């Protein structure tokens, strides 16, 4: 679960004011202390609702040897589509 906490941080860092609504997770392999992890978040779908944007993301974590350790989806409400760089 500690590794999965990377996902809301990534979304919030790129979209300030984002509201994290839901997350599904599938734990594929264990992660050990000292493992280097790469988290990946990619937008799947977007829809506008009451001047806000509901976005569904794929969420994945890989080890430095490119093994998938966590797979899932997240949903967030974004106040704007302007991305913070």
NUBARO-530330 format. One line per field, with one value per atom (N, C-alpha, C): residue number from 1; atom name; x, y, z. Coordinates in steps of 0.2 Angstrom, whole numbers. Layout:
N
resi <- [NUM|...]
name <- [CA|...]
xx <- [X|...]
yy <- [Y|...]
zz <- [Z|...]
This chain:
85
resi <- [1|1|1|2|2|2|3|3|3|4|4|4|5|5|5|6|6|6|7|7|7|8|8|8|9|9|9|10|10|10|11|11|11|12|12|12|13|13|13|14|14|14|15|15|15|16|16|16|17|17|17|18|18|18|19|19|19|20|20|20|21|21|21|22|22|22|23|23|23|24|24|24|25|25|25|26|26|26|27|27|27|28|28|28|29|29|29|30|30|30|31|31|31|32|32|32|33|33|33|34|34|34|35|35|35|36|36|36|37|37|37|38|38|38|39|39|39|40|40|40|41|41|41|42|42|42|43|43|43|44|44|44|45|45|45|46|46|46|47|47|47|48|48|48|49|49|49|50|50|50|51|51|51|52|52|52|53|53|53|54|54|54|55|55|55|56|56|56|57|57|57|58|58|58|59|59|59|60|60|60|61|61|61|62|62|62|63|63|63|64|64|64|65|65|65|66|66|66|67|67|67|68|68|68|69|69|69|70|70|70|71|71|71|72|72|72|73|73|73|74|74|74|75|75|75|76|76|76|77|77|77|78|78|78|79|79|79|80|80|80|81|81|81|82|82|82|83|83|83|84|84|84|85|85|85]
name <- [N|CA|C|N|CA|C|N|CA|C|N|CA|C|N|CA|C|N|CA|C|N|CA|C|N|CA|C|N|CA|C|N|CA|C|N|CA|C|N|CA|C|N|CA|C|N|CA|C|N|CA|C|N|CA|C|N|CA|C|N|CA|C|N|CA|C|N|CA|C|N|CA|C|N|CA|C|N|CA|C|N|CA|C|N|CA|C|N|CA|C|N|CA|C|N|CA|C|N|CA|C|N|CA|C|N|CA|C|N|CA|C|N|CA|C|N|CA|C|N|CA|C|N|CA|C|N|CA|C|N|CA|C|N|CA|C|N|CA|C|N|CA|C|N|CA|C|N|CA|C|N|CA|C|N|CA|C|N|CA|C|N|CA|C|N|CA|C|N|CA|C|N|CA|C|N|CA|C|N|CA|C|N|CA|C|N|CA|C|N|CA|C|N|CA|C|N|CA|C|N|CA|C|N|CA|C|N|CA|C|N|CA|C|N|CA|C|N|CA|C|N|CA|C|N|CA|C|N|CA|C|N|CA|C|N|CA|C|N|CA|C|N|CA|C|N|CA|C|N|CA|C|N|CA|C|N|CA|C|N|CA|C|N|CA|C|N|CA|C|N|CA|C|N|CA|C|N|CA|C|N|CA|C|N|CA|C|N|CA|C|N|CA|C|N|CA|C]
xx <- [4|0|4|10|15|16|18|20|14|8|2|0|3|2|6|10|13|8|2|-2|-6|-9|-12|-7|-1|4|6|7|8|2|-4|-9|-10|-9|-10|-4|2|8|7|3|2|-4|-9|-16|-17|-15|-16|-24|-26|-34|-37|-34|-37|-40|-46|-49|-49|-45|-44|-51|-54|-61|-60|-57|-56|-50|-49|-43|-44|-43|-43|-35|-34|-27|-27|-22|-20|-13|-11|-4|-2|3|5|12|16|22|24|27|29|35|35|40|44|50|55|58|60|64|70|72|77|76|70|68|67|69|68|61|57|50|49|46|44|36|33|26|24|18|16|9|7|-1|-2|-7|-9|-17|-19|-26|-29|-35|-39|-45|-49|-55|-56|-59|-61|-68|-71|-78|-79|-83|-84|-91|-91|-97|-97|-102|-102|-96|-93|-87|-81|-81|-75|-74|-69|-67|-66|-69|-68|-64|-58|-53|-52|-52|-50|-43|-39|-32|-30|-25|-22|-16|-15|-10|-6|1|5|12|14|21|25|32|36|43|46|53|58|64|69|71|69|69|63|59|53|48|48|42|36|30|24|23|22|21|14|12|5|1|-5|-9|-16|-18|-25|-27|-33|-36|-38|-37|-39|-44|-48|-53|-51|-51|-50|-54|-56|-60|-55|-54|-50|-53|-51|-55|-53|-48|-46|-41|-40|-36|-29|-28|-21|-17|-11|-6|-1|1|6|13|18|24|29]
yy <- [-6|0|6|6|12|14|9|10|13|11|14|21|23|30|35|33|37|40|36|38|45|46|52|58|57|62|64|59|61|65|63|67|74|74|81|86|83|87|90|87|89|93|92|95|97|103|106|107|105|105|99|94|88|84|81|77|70|66|59|55|52|49|42|38|31|28|22|18|11|7|0|-2|-8|-10|-18|-20|-27|-28|-31|-32|-39|-37|-43|-46|-43|-45|-41|-44|-41|-35|-30|-25|-25|-26|-26|-20|-19|-13|-13|-7|-6|-6|-9|-9|-2|-1|5|4|9|8|14|13|18|18|23|24|27|25|28|29|35|37|39|37|39|40|45|47|42|39|34|38|41|45|51|56|62|64|67|70|76|80|87|86|88|88|94|99|105|109|110|115|111|105|101|95|92|87|80|75|68|64|62|59|52|47|40|39|36|35|28|25|19|20|16|17|10|11|5|7|2|3|-3|-2|-6|-6|-12|-12|-9|-8|-6|-11|-17|-22|-23|-18|-17|-23|-26|-30|-27|-28|-25|-27|-23|-25|-23|-17|-15|-12|-14|-12|-10|-5|-3|3|6|12|17|24|29|34|37|42|48|54|60|66|71|76|82|85|91|97|102|109|112|110|113|108|109|104|107|113|116|112|110|105|109|108|111|108|111|108|108]
zz <- [0|0|0|3|3|-4|-8|-15|-19|-17|-21|-19|-13|-11|-16|-21|-26|-31|-32|-37|-36|-30|-28|-28|-26|-26|-33|-38|-45|-48|-47|-50|-47|-40|-37|-39|-40|-42|-49|-53|-60|-61|-56|-56|-49|-47|-41|-40|-34|-33|-35|-37|-39|-33|-34|-29|-31|-27|-28|-26|-31|-29|-28|-32|-31|-34|-32|-34|-33|-39|-39|-39|-36|-36|-37|-41|-41|-39|-34|-32|-36|-40|-45|-42|-39|-36|-29|-25|-19|-20|-16|-16|-10|-10|-5|-3|3|6|1|-1|-6|-13|-15|-22|-25|-31|-34|-38|-37|-40|-45|-51|-55|-56|-54|-55|-61|-64|-71|-70|-72|-72|-79|-82|-89|-89|-92|-93|-98|-96|-100|-103|-99|-102|-98|-101|-98|-100|-95|-96|-92|-95|-91|-87|-81|-77|-72|-73|-69|-69|-75|-75|-72|-71|-68|-73|-72|-76|-72|-74|-71|-76|-73|-77|-74|-78|-76|-79|-74|-76|-75|-79|-77|-72|-68|-63|-63|-63|-63|-60|-57|-54|-56|-58|-60|-56|-55|-52|-57|-55|-60|-65|-64|-69|-74|-73|-78|-76|-70|-68|-66|-68|-65|-58|-54|-47|-44|-47|-45|-52|-53|-58|-56|-59|-57|-61|-58|-61|-55|-57|-52|-56|-52|-54|-50|-53|-50|-53|-49|-52|-52|-58|-59|-60|-56|-57|-64|-67|-73|-77|-83|-87|-88|-85|-85|-81|-84|-81|-78|-71|-68|-70|-72|-74|-70]
